[in-house]
Each structure stands twice: as C-alpha cells, then as structure tokens.
Amino acid sequence: DVIEVAAITTSGGDGVATNGNGGAAGAIAFTSTGTTTELNGNITAIGGDANGSGTSGAGGQIDFNQAVLLDTGSIRIDASGGTVGTAGNGGAIAFDGTLNGARALTLDSAGAVDGDITFTGAVGGGTPLGAVIIDDAKNVAGAGFIAASLTQTLGSGTTAFTGTVNTTGLNNTVGGVVNIVATAGNIDFAAITTTGGT
C-alpha cells in the first residue's frame, strides 16, 4: 500500500506580546504499518520566533516509521527551532524504514540544541537519492547510504555511517561529492565510494 503525502506544516506561532515566547511546533509522525509513504512536498515543523528577548519555540520531531519514497521535486524536511531572542531547540528527524527516490533532499534540525537525524533503514538501496544536504544536526547516524552526493554544512555531535556511503556516478558521469564540514564532534565512516560512472 502507498500513502501519498503533500506538504505538511505544523510550525509554532510567533510571540506577540513584548518579549513574548514563540510557540513550539507540533510533532509529525507517519505511523502506518506495511505501507510506503510517497513524499510530494516539504515537511515543516519549525519553532515560532520569539518577540524581542523572549524564547523561541522548539522544532517538532518528525518520524517516518515505514518506507519512504521521494516522489516529486526537491524535498525539504525542517524541524529547526525558532531563532529570535533565545533560540529554540531543534527537533529530531528519524527514518525508521528504507528511504529511496531520485530526488534532492534537504534536512535541518538546527536549534540552541540541535536535533538528531537518524537513518535506521538502508538509504538509496532501491533507487539512489539525488543530492542530499544536511543543513544542521547534532548526531547523524546511518548504515548504507547511496545518493548523488552528501553534504553536511553544520553539526554539533557525531556523524557516523556503519555502511558504505556511495555516490558513484551514473553512466558517463563523475562521482558525487561527500563533504562533511563544520562538525564539532567526531566523524566516523565505514567506507566512502565516489567512483565515476562507466
């Protein structure tokens, strides 16, 4: 069975009163069993911004407990906290099943305390992903990962993949970039393959 999902937004409201706090985003959970979730739009759970010196809201946790297929366009999944005044914490993003689809994917769990991003199932084993960008996260964990490229621009914990990260190019194309930068903690990769296509 397939569940088709367009854009979902559960972001918190901004603070209104002087130095008022922003609202926390609502959590988003896909909990059906024995199904594949086809994503056709962005998933957004951003904390609301504070007014003045208040505290911004936390990002909401986003959890996919089954297989996910990136179906249409470029997909952004954002669980970041609000940024005005005292920043809110980022929410976690978790893929509990497989993740496939030849689409670009951007993930963000930024916050005063960043959220974790976890890939429990194989990524790109059925259909390799397009370019994957992790804007910010605390810990990033995964096993096998196949995509056109993998870039992490900010991090505050450990980025670890226990399987091969593979950005091998398709026919007659160069291999993709693997670029993990500005990570305050540890980087632990079992293997990286960026071979050009033949």
VOZAKOL-44676 format. One line per field, with one value per residue: residue number from 1; residue in one letter; x, y, z of N, C-alpha, C in turn. Coordinates in steps of 0.001 Angstrom, whole numbers, plus 500000, padded with zeros to 6 digits. Last residue first. Example, Ala and Ser with C-alpha at 12.3 -4.5 7.8 and 13.67 -1.06 7.14 Angstrom:
BEGIN
k [2;1]
r [s;a]
npx [512850;513190]
npy [497750;494310]
npz [507080;507800]
capx [513670;512300]
capy [498940;495500]
capz [507140;507800]
cpx [512900;513200]
cpy [500030;496700]
cpz [507870;507800]
! end
This chain:
BEGIN
k [198;197;196;195;194;193;192;191;190;189;188;187;186;185;184;183;182;181;180;179;178;177;176;175;174;173;172;171;170;169;168;167;166;165;164;163;162;161;160;159;158;157;156;155;154;153;152;151;150;149;148;147;146;145;144;143;142;141;140;139;138;137;136;135;134;133;132;131;130;129;128;127;126;125;124;123;122;121;120;119;118;117;116;115;114;113;112;111;110;109;108;107;106;105;104;103;102;101;100;99;98;97;96;95;94;93;92;91;90;89;88;87;86;85;84;83;82;81;80;79;78;77;76;75;74;73;72;71;70;69;68;67;66;65;64;63;62;61;60;59;58;57;56;55;54;53;52;51;50;49;48;47;46;45;44;43;42;41;40;39;38;37;36;35;34;33;32;31;30;29;28;27;26;25;24;23;22;21;20;19;18;17;16;15;14;13;12;11;10;9;8;7;6;5;4;3;2;1]
r [t;g;g;t;t;t;i;a;a;f;d;i;n;g;a;t;a;v;i;n;v;v;g;g;v;t;n;n;l;g;t;t;n;v;t;g;t;f;a;t;t;g;s;g;l;t;q;t;l;s;a;a;i;f;g;a;g;a;v;n;k;a;d;d;i;i;v;a;g;l;p;t;g;g;g;v;a;g;t;f;t;i;d;g;d;v;a;g;a;s;d;l;t;l;a;r;a;g;n;l;t;g;d;f;a;i;a;g;g;n;g;a;t;g;v;t;g;g;s;a;d;i;r;i;s;g;t;d;l;l;v;a;q;n;f;d;i;q;g;g;a;g;s;t;g;s;g;n;a;d;g;g;i;a;t;i;n;g;n;l;e;t;t;t;g;t;s;t;f;a;i;a;g;a;a;g;g;n;g;n;t;a;v;g;d;g;g;s;t;t;i;a;a;v;e;i;v;d]
npx [530630;530977;533523;533206;533190;532625;533755;533109;532370;533077;532747;533674;532731;531951;531427;531745;532409;531370;531576;530913;531228;530043;529805;531646;530541;529134;528682;525942;526368;528905;528657;528469;527912;529042;528641;527714;527646;528348;528061;528839;528187;527596;526957;527207;526671;526549;527074;526205;526467;525062;523361;523534;523219;524295;524050;523338;523591;523242;524276;523667;522665;522627;521965;521583;522456;521490;521877;520903;518896;519201;518700;516319;517133;518998;518680;519431;518117;517000;517638;518984;518447;519526;518802;518794;520818;519920;519089;519109;518338;517815;517050;517701;516813;517198;516319;515502;514957;514415;514143;514675;513257;512448;512780;514168;513716;514789;514129;514203;516202;515155;515178;517171;516131;515625;514841;514540;512986;514487;513720;512954;512196;512869;512269;512769;512167;509880;508381;509094;510835;509428;509973;508708;507971;507971;509304;508958;510039;509440;509539;511582;510507;510275;512330;511840;512357;513227;511163;509256;510454;509167;508240;509963;508779;508220;507383;508059;507151;505923;505532;506494;504855;505360;504178;503225;503263;501613;501686;502784;504471;504249;505301;504598;504347;506620;505981;505863;507906;507180;507556;508486;505208;503241;503820;505843;504525;503568;505223;504271;503439;502672;503180;502558;501352;501675;500163;500833;500339;500835]
npy [504483;507085;507364;506707;507090;505618;505046;503304;504016;507043;509437;512301;514089;517557;519759;520190;521522;519093;516680;515692;513950;514304;511614;510863;511898;509762;507459;506397;507846;507753;506943;507438;505782;504749;501565;501619;503288;506614;509519;512399;513825;517236;519447;520898;521975;520774;517912;516214;513859;512821;510852;507952;505562;504057;501840;503661;506517;509561;512536;514737;517577;519519;521244;520518;518099;517186;515112;514700;511733;508215;505191;502851;500880;502133;504628;503464;501099;502439;504645;507579;510506;513384;515314;518930;521242;523651;525778;524257;522306;520241;519609;518376;517905;516084;515396;512056;509264;507178;505938;504406;502088;503244;505415;508384;511279;514190;516239;519849;522283;524795;528375;531141;534055;536031;533783;531223;528001;524884;522655;520644;519997;518770;519247;517914;518609;516423;513553;511384;509417;507089;505169;502674;503910;505935;509002;511894;514815;517091;520637;523144;525421;529034;531478;533641;537268;539720;540025;537201;534145;532074;528606;525825;523910;521597;520418;518878;519463;516806;514183;511022;508156;505593;502315;499945;498510;500919;504424;506735;509541;512498;515533;517898;521456;523870;526228;529807;532300;534666;538262;540823;541848;539328;537347;534825;532749;529268;526384;524280;522177;521263;519265;518615;515257;511834;508745;505544;502312;498802]
npz [484447;486936;489487;492994;495717;498792;502040;505119;507748;509366;511629;513287;516304;516611;515038;511656;509281;506803;504553;501481;498674;495323;492882;489871;486600;484086;482524;484388;487707;490295;493725;496402;499340;502317;503785;507310;509474;509845;511814;513365;516518;516920;515497;512209;508825;506294;504543;501611;499146;495972;495034;497236;499660;502509;505322;508118;510384;512134;513531;516234;515368;512323;509294;506575;504545;501358;498607;495287;495112;496006;494139;494880;496837;498480;499652;502806;505114;508341;509990;510181;512019;513527;516495;516920;518828;520973;519441;516118;513168;511438;508119;504836;501468;498524;495131;494045;493456;496212;499654;502668;505069;508410;510055;510120;512029;513487;516392;516568;518323;520698;520063;521213;522590;519747;517023;515925;516526;515388;512632;510951;507684;504620;501228;498003;494628;492799;494165;495886;497926;500003;502899;505148;508497;510311;510507;512387;513782;516466;515982;517586;520165;520049;521758;524414;524185;523357;520565;520366;518841;516234;516491;515002;512282;510511;507369;504437;500993;498826;498355;499377;500092;502280;502163;504756;507128;509219;509971;511046;510971;512806;514019;516647;516304;517690;520296;519921;521530;524153;524210;524276;524072;522343;520361;518822;516178;516378;514935;512144;510620;507357;504523;501061;500509;500264;499783;500696;499419;500000]
capx [531278;530218;532800;533690;532752;532885;533186;533732;532940;532523;533069;533203;533501;532264;532202;531184;531974;532161;531071;531531;530895;530834;529331;531120;531506;529098;529458;526706;525662;528160;529138;527993;528223;528414;529314;527846;528256;527671;528585;528271;528910;527818;527457;526916;526900;527153;526602;526855;526099;526080;524197;522949;523531;523729;524360;524064;523005;523580;523735;524214;523587;522134;522479;521936;522082;522133;521374;521805;519620;518705;519582;516593;516216;519244;519052;519103;519015;516994;517744;518552;518751;518964;519490;518189;520389;520441;520004;518499;519102;517389;517532;517257;517487;516635;517149;515155;515990;513862;514525;514469;514105;512464;512887;513666;514054;514221;514778;513556;515785;515862;514551;516758;516780;515768;514850;515883;512952;513872;514574;512498;512773;512284;512928;512060;513137;510626;508228;508366;510814;509835;509688;509472;507888;508234;508739;509300;509454;510030;508817;511116;511289;509748;511676;512408;511708;514175;512196;509188;510068;510137;507902;509509;509735;507817;507902;507553;508015;506041;505374;506539;505392;504948;505228;502959;503120;502494;501057;502811;503829;504598;504719;505301;503755;505988;506655;505237;507343;507811;506777;509362;506591;503456;503111;505443;505481;503290;504667;505169;502921;503305;502602;503228;501780;501668;500740;500201;501066;500000]
capy [503968;506081;507867;506329;508193;505324;506020;503377;502692;506412;508015;511813;513097;516281;519964;519295;522277;520221;516833;516841;513710;514824;512757;510503;511859;510944;508574;506216;507033;508387;506570;508481;505560;505918;502382;501012;501973;505663;508152;511931;512812;515952;519675;519790;522261;522097;518390;517385;514029;513487;511560;509213;505750;505311;502053;502457;505724;508139;511942;513469;517165;518443;521268;521890;518222;518234;515189;515397;512814;509560;506160;503934;500598;500773;504558;504668;501403;501516;503276;506712;509081;512858;514226;517610;520644;522280;526031;524853;523328;520091;520630;518104;518758;516076;516113;513459;510061;508191;505847;505722;502438;502259;504095;507483;509851;513651;515104;518551;521597;523565;527122;530182;532791;536003;535133;531804;529423;525764;523589;520577;521018;518346;519779;517817;518651;517643;514693;511155;510819;507315;506490;503043;502931;504596;508113;510469;514270;515836;519404;522424;524270;527687;530919;532353;536037;538870;540659;538651;534985;533049;530012;526569;524899;521711;521569;518576;519676;518182;515071;512445;508910;506988;503230;500884;497788;499768;503278;505524;508669;511080;514884;516726;520159;523203;525019;528515;531643;533453;537025;539753;542294;540311;538586;535579;533721;530677;527154;525231;522256;522277;519335;519396;516563;512959;509919;506759;503573;500000]
capz [483238;486190;488325;491663;494870;497375;501128;503795;507474;508185;511607;512003;515570;517236;516257;512672;510463;507286;505920;502133;500073;496434;493649;491187;487690;484936;481970;483150;486732;489227;492401;495490;497927;501703;502781;505994;509671;508971;511706;512109;515748;517582;516848;513107;510235;506424;505843;502186;500551;496784;494072;496776;498247;502043;503915;507700;509316;512163;512312;515773;516426;513182;510661;506943;505949;502154;499981;496195;494473;496201;494802;493939;495736;498032;498254;502047;504001;507205;510507;509086;512052;512285;515796;516960;517571;520992;520549;517289;513881;512831;509051;506197;502447;499875;496099;494262;492780;495326;498244;502057;503937;507340;510666;509088;512032;512257;515735;516721;517110;520337;520484;520181;522945;521195;517596;516008;516214;516372;513356;512343;508566;505890;502424;499275;495722;493067;493271;494642;497497;498621;502336;503961;507423;510839;509490;512420;512552;515996;516286;516414;519704;520208;520574;523995;524646;524083;521384;520189;519971;516723;516271;516169;512777;511919;508105;505774;502154;499295;497208;499699;498965;502226;501747;503676;505876;509045;509322;511855;509990;512829;512843;516129;516582;516557;519805;520172;520364;523643;524318;524779;524218;523399;520040;520008;516703;516135;516039;512805;511995;508198;505869;502099;500017;501202;499133;501197;499314;500000]
cpx [530255;530940;532090;532861;533207;532329;533591;533013;533692;533181;532346;533673;532843;533086;532646;532048;531260;531563;531934;530880;531647;530307;530234;530757;530832;530091;529329;527357;526489;527432;528265;528542;527605;528868;528444;528529;528391;528389;527709;528880;528139;528661;527739;527522;526561;527436;527317;526236;526912;525551;525324;523879;522789;524170;523622;524512;523837;522872;524191;523499;524260;523111;521847;522561;522542;521575;522192;521159;520596;519468;518936;517474;516417;518355;519322;519592;518511;517991;517801;518722;518157;519423;518769;519029;519711;519915;520687;519545;518342;518091;516933;517847;516854;517483;516430;516129;515663;514929;513928;515005;513726;513410;512907;513873;513371;514671;514041;514319;515125;515339;515377;516116;516268;516610;514923;515954;514279;513835;513782;513287;512135;512969;512155;512907;512380;511701;509106;508401;510289;509721;510239;509007;508723;508138;509018;508546;509911;509278;509536;510440;510710;510668;511245;511624;512427;513532;513110;510241;509896;509574;508949;509242;509145;508821;507334;508197;507286;506904;505494;506513;505333;505636;504652;504234;502837;502225;502073;502111;503916;503781;505187;504554;504576;505376;505891;506056;506768;507133;507490;508608;507420;504929;503378;504832;504929;504349;504449;504453;503740;502632;503387;502442;502437;502158;500560;500902;500216;500872]
cpy [503833;505667;506756;506966;507955;506457;505648;504429;502692;505053;507362;510371;512765;515382;518654;519364;521402;520790;517897;517050;514767;514280;513107;511750;511397;510784;509870;507515;506972;507389;507188;508215;506669;505942;503565;501968;501187;504323;507309;510568;512472;515035;518380;520053;521028;522500;519699;517693;515184;513603;512302;509833;506985;505524;503255;502677;504488;507419;510494;513027;515882;518261;520120;521946;519607;518179;516238;515537;513428;510537;507536;504952;501571;500346;503167;504498;502625;501935;502259;505271;508366;511416;513883;516589;519299;521621;524725;525204;523842;521116;520395;519147;518527;516968;516180;514084;511548;509113;507007;505671;503809;502683;502968;506056;509132;512202;514734;517465;520272;522997;525926;528940;531713;534813;535052;533165;530086;527195;524428;521551;520950;519159;519318;518425;518732;517481;515850;512316;510835;508806;506543;504391;503414;503513;506678;509720;512832;515340;518176;521126;523713;526618;529483;531804;534801;537610;539653;539258;536429;533835;530940;528017;525616;522619;521616;519582;519328;518253;516536;513273;510391;507659;504633;501628;498670;499105;502149;504323;507255;510327;513437;516160;519033;521876;524446;527360;530286;532965;535847;538432;541220;540723;539663;536921;534406;531577;528607;526005;523263;522311;520375;519355;517316;514208;511133;507940;504695;501251]
cpz [482108;484932;487602;490567;493422;496526;499708;502973;506156;508004;510441;511867;514238;516335;516897;513920;511486;508567;506586;503494;500867;497758;494810;491968;488971;486079;482776;482699;485455;488352;491319;494083;497075;500254;502361;505039;508375;509078;510790;511812;514482;516731;517590;514458;511057;507860;506134;503535;501118;498202;494774;495748;497755;500610;503369;506260;509055;511033;512286;514497;515963;514329;511437;508331;506390;503567;500735;497568;495467;495303;494907;494638;494594;496884;497722;500610;503241;506146;509377;509553;510851;512150;514503;516211;517808;519725;520940;518322;515100;513713;510431;507132;503807;500768;497441;495255;492836;494770;497454;500633;503388;506238;509643;509613;510881;512159;514448;515981;517421;519024;520052;520796;522001;521609;519123;516681;516549;515886;514352;513210;509944;506984;503658;500386;497037;494117;493725;493673;496072;498325;500912;503419;506236;509779;509940;511326;512416;514768;515745;516813;518404;519647;520829;522813;524143;524651;522034;521111;519521;517900;516863;515837;513989;512620;509511;506725;503453;500541;497601;498422;499306;501053;501704;503300;504690;507706;509159;511223;510566;511790;512842;514917;515974;517000;518619;519611;520730;522357;523668;524978;524919;523446;521089;519625;517950;516750;515653;513908;512808;509558;506659;503408;501171;500492;500040;500547;499889;500000]
! end
